[in-house]
């Protein structure tokens, strides 16, 4: 390296980055303020990149939290909605582990309602009856749940066409295929027909009568 300034010709001090006389930078070495500026820009660049990464992370977390909240609010509640809407009207029933079969009762139709006696259902706990002709009419069932609700439903296991069920403990079971559902919710437990429990029907308890809307039953259609 030359020991004199190429701009003004003055002698240079050893290891100098610029001429002490005219301030010209030496060849191949940026002036001190340029190196400082370069270092500053590197640091600021790293800080900006770190800030952007932090922002993206926070944004992603907010999106995940918002989606989680939406799914929590909108996810369907477990259990049969018809049964969930029924009131508790009698003492909760308990069923033997050995199993209890259905008792047959006779229903009547009056004023657009299918009616069975409440006290008969309380006594037998699990009954079957028909809408229409006893031989060819639509089979129905009623039982007292483990919560004290009167559950009424179409007594058909649609995939296997069985019309008979029994209750064992807190489960209701198809007599033909053995598909099993929770007694209080009709949620599937096991079996090939689990997706199609007895189709629950709303009912109203009026005095000593359990009433089901006749039009609802008359218009019932198989789900499969």
C-alpha positions in Angstrom: 0.0 0.0 0.0 1.2 3.5 -0.8 2.3 5.5 2.3 1.1 8.8 0.8 -2.4 10.0 0.0 -3.4 9.5 -3.6 -5.6 12.7 -3.3 -3.4 15.2 -1.6 0.0 13.4 -1.5 0.5 13.9 2.2 2.2 11.1 4.2 -0.2 8.5 5.8 0.0 7.1 9.2 0.4 3.4 9.5 -2.9 1.4 9.4 -4.8 4.6 8.6 -8.2 4.2 7.1 -8.3 7.7 5.7 -6.0 10.6 5.1 -5.6 12.8 8.1 -5.0 15.8 5.9 -7.8 15.7 3.4 -10.0 12.9 4.8 -10.0 10.8 1.6 -10.6 7.1 2.3 -7.8 4.8 1.4 -8.3 2.3 -1.4 -10.0 -0.9 -0.3 -11.1 0.4 3.1 -14.4 2.2 3.6 -14.4 5.2 5.9 -15.2 4.6 9.6 -18.7 6.1 9.3 -19.5 3.7 6.3 -18.5 0.6 8.3 -20.6 1.9 11.3 -23.6 2.4 8.9 -23.1 -1.1 7.5 -23.1 -2.6 11.0 -26.1 -0.6 12.0 -28.1 -1.8 8.9 -27.2 -5.4 9.7 -28.4 -5.1 13.3 -31.6 -3.3 12.2 -32.2 -6.0 9.5 -31.9 -8.7 12.1 -34.2 -6.9 14.5 -36.8 -6.4 11.7 -36.6 -10.0 10.7 -37.0 -11.1 14.3 -39.9 -8.7 14.7 -41.7 -10.1 11.6 -41.2 -13.6 12.8 -42.6 -12.8 16.2 -45.6 -11.0 14.6 -46.3 -14.1 12.3 -46.1 -16.4 15.3 -48.5 -14.3 17.3 -50.9 -14.0 14.3 -50.8 -17.8 13.8 -51.6 -18.3 17.5 -54.5 -15.9 17.3 -55.9 -17.6 14.2 -55.7 -21.0 15.9 -57.3 -19.7 19.0 -60.1 -18.1 17.0 -60.7 -21.3 15.0 -60.7 -23.3 18.2 -63.3 -21.0 19.8 -65.5 -21.2 16.7 -65.4 -25.0 16.7 -66.1 -25.1 20.5 -69.1 -22.9 20.1 -70.5 -24.6 17.0 -69.7 -28.2 17.6 -72.9 -30.3 18.0 -73.7 -31.3 21.6 -73.4 -35.0 22.3 -76.6 -37.0 22.8 -80.0 -37.2 21.1 -81.5 -33.7 20.9 -85.1 -35.0 21.3 -84.1 -36.8 24.6 -82.1 -33.8 25.8 -85.2 -31.6 25.4 -87.5 -34.0 27.5 -88.3 -33.0 31.1 -87.7 -35.2 34.1 -91.2 -36.4 35.1 -90.8 -39.6 37.2 -88.3 -41.3 39.4 -85.2 -42.6 37.6 -85.4 -46.2 36.5 -83.0 -49.0 37.2 -82.8 -52.1 35.0 -81.5 -55.5 35.9 -78.1 -56.6 34.5 -79.8 -59.8 33.3 -81.9 -57.7 30.9 -85.6 -56.6 30.8 -87.8 -57.3 27.7 -90.6 -55.0 26.5 -94.1 -55.3 27.8 -96.9 -54.8 25.3 -99.5 -52.1 26.0 -102.4 -50.7 23.9 -102.4 -47.1 22.7 -105.3 -45.0 21.8 -105.6 -42.1 19.3 -107.6 -39.0 20.2 -107.5 -35.4 19.2 -104.5 -35.9 17.0 -102.5 -37.6 19.8 -101.2 -41.1 20.3 -101.8 -41.8 24.0 -100.5 -44.4 26.5 -101.0 -44.3 30.3 -98.2 -42.9 32.3 -98.8 -45.2 35.3 -98.5 -48.3 33.0 -95.1 -47.1 31.7 -94.0 -46.3 35.3 -94.9 -49.8 36.4 -93.5 -51.7 33.5 -90.7 -49.2 32.7 -90.2 -50.5 29.1 -93.2 -51.0 26.8 -94.1 -51.4 23.2 -97.3 -50.4 21.3 -98.4 -49.8 17.8 -99.8 -46.9 15.7 -102.4 -48.4 13.5 -103.1 -52.1 13.2 -101.4 -54.2 15.8 -100.1 -56.6 13.2 -99.0 -54.1 10.4 -98.9 -50.7 12.1 -95.8 -48.8 13.0 -94.2 -50.3 16.2 -93.4 -47.8 18.9 -91.7 -48.0 22.3 -91.5 -46.0 25.5 -89.2 -46.4 28.5 -88.3 -44.6 31.7 -84.7 -43.4 31.4 -82.0 -43.5 34.1 -82.7 -39.8 34.5 -86.5 -40.1 35.0 -87.4 -39.0 31.5 -90.1 -40.7 29.4 -88.4 -41.6 26.1 -90.7 -42.5 23.2 -89.3 -43.8 19.9 -90.0 -45.8 16.7 -89.4 -49.4 17.7 -87.4 -50.3 14.6 -83.7 -51.2 14.2 -83.7 -50.1 10.6 -80.7 -51.9 9.2 -81.7 -55.3 10.4 -85.5 -54.6 10.5 -85.8 -55.8 14.1 -88.7 -54.4 16.1 -87.8 -55.7 19.5 -85.3 -54.5 22.1 -84.3 -55.2 25.7 -82.7 -53.1 28.3 -79.7 -54.3 30.4 -78.4 -52.0 33.1 -77.9 -48.6 31.3 -78.0 -49.9 27.8 -80.7 -50.6 25.2 -80.0 -53.5 22.9 -81.5 -54.8 19.7 -82.8 -58.4 20.1 -81.7 -59.4 16.6 -78.3 -57.8 15.8 -77.2 -57.0 19.4 -76.4 -53.4 18.5 -76.2 -51.4 21.8 -76.9 -47.8 22.7 -76.7 -45.7 25.8 -80.1 -45.7 27.5 -80.1 -42.0 28.4 -78.9 -40.6 25.1 -79.2 -43.4 22.5 -75.6 -42.8 21.6 -74.0 -45.8 19.9 -72.0 -48.2 22.0 -71.4 -51.1 19.7 -72.9 -53.1 16.8 -73.3 -52.9 13.1 -76.6 -50.9 13.4 -75.2 -48.4 15.9 -75.8 -45.4 13.6 -79.5 -46.1 13.7 -80.9 -46.3 17.2 -84.7 -46.3 17.8 -85.7 -43.0 16.3 -86.7 -40.8 19.2 -90.1 -39.0 19.1 -91.0 -36.0 21.2 -93.7 -36.5 23.7 -95.7 -34.5 26.3 -96.9 -35.8 29.7 -100.4 -34.4 30.4 -101.8 -35.6 33.7 -101.7 -39.4 33.6 -101.1 -39.5 29.8 -98.1 -39.7 27.6 -99.0 -38.0 24.3 -97.2 -38.2 21.0 -98.2 -36.0 18.0 -100.1 -38.3 15.6 -99.0 -36.4 12.5 -95.3 -36.8 13.5 -95.7 -40.6 13.7 -97.9 -40.8 10.5 -95.3 -38.9 8.5 -92.3 -40.9 9.8 -89.9 -42.3 7.2 -87.1 -44.7 7.4 -83.6 -43.2 7.6 -82.2 -45.8 5.3 
